[in-house]
Amino acid sequence: MRLDKFLADNSPYSRKQVASLIKQGRIRINSERASSSSVKLGREDSVTLDEQVIEPFGDYYLMLNKPVGYVSATSDSVHATVIDLLHSALPSKLLKSLQIAGRLDIDTTGLVLLTNDGQWNHAITAPSRACSKVYLVETENDISPETEVIFNQGILLHGEKKPTRPATIQQLGPRKARLSIAEGKYHQVKRMFAACNNRVVSLHRMSVGAISLDEKLAQGEYRRLSADEVQSVYAKT
């Protein structure tokens, strides 16, 4: 593979930008300064940019702290997407390969997982996996004592053929609660509270399975998942 293609595939830089980086002496192959963007790389060659080793991305796993105003989509003609939050740091080839493992509404904040590993995505989103999601919910009205009972029994939402799986709710205040569900129907949390004559005014996803949102991430920030976080998706529950 040519040097410029390798870097365009595995760094934020285009082929044209790679040529400029070479002229600046910032790229090295096996510790030797690169002389041309057309150099052919072998399997054992090591490429560094500003003394940092550049490796093929391979399977890629990210967590993102989603802000309000971004849609969980890879592209949208009207709204900004969660992918737009990644554009400055990741190469276009990787961005185009990313999938969203569990979407959030435009007005919902919190944990979004992204990957280019379809099998891993399926392990999270397949209904048969019953992957748990935990949300912090604030409501317009006080949360009634009956809500916990109804959620735990399951609710037949409008337009659905089956009731929701049992959900657990931990009340944190008159209008604030931590909710755990094991599925991801369309607008599910909002529809569940609406069925109990209440309205969600704020919704934040805290975790998916064993993966919790990193408290160090500000809204709009992201990081790669650790190996343990990636493997936790396949753990038996």
Secondary structure, 3 states (H helix, E strand, C coil): CEHHHHHHHHCCCCHHHHHHHHHCCCEEECCEECCCCCCECCCCCCEEECCEECCCCCCCEEEEEECCCEECCCCCCCCEEHHHHHCCCCCHHHHHHCEECCCCCCCCEEEEEEECCHHHHHHHHCHHHCCCEEEEEEECCCCCHHHHHHHHHCCCCCCCCCCCCCCEEEEEECCEEEEEECCCCCCHHHHHHHHCCCCEEEEEEEEECCEECCCCCCCCCEEECCHHHHHHCCCCC
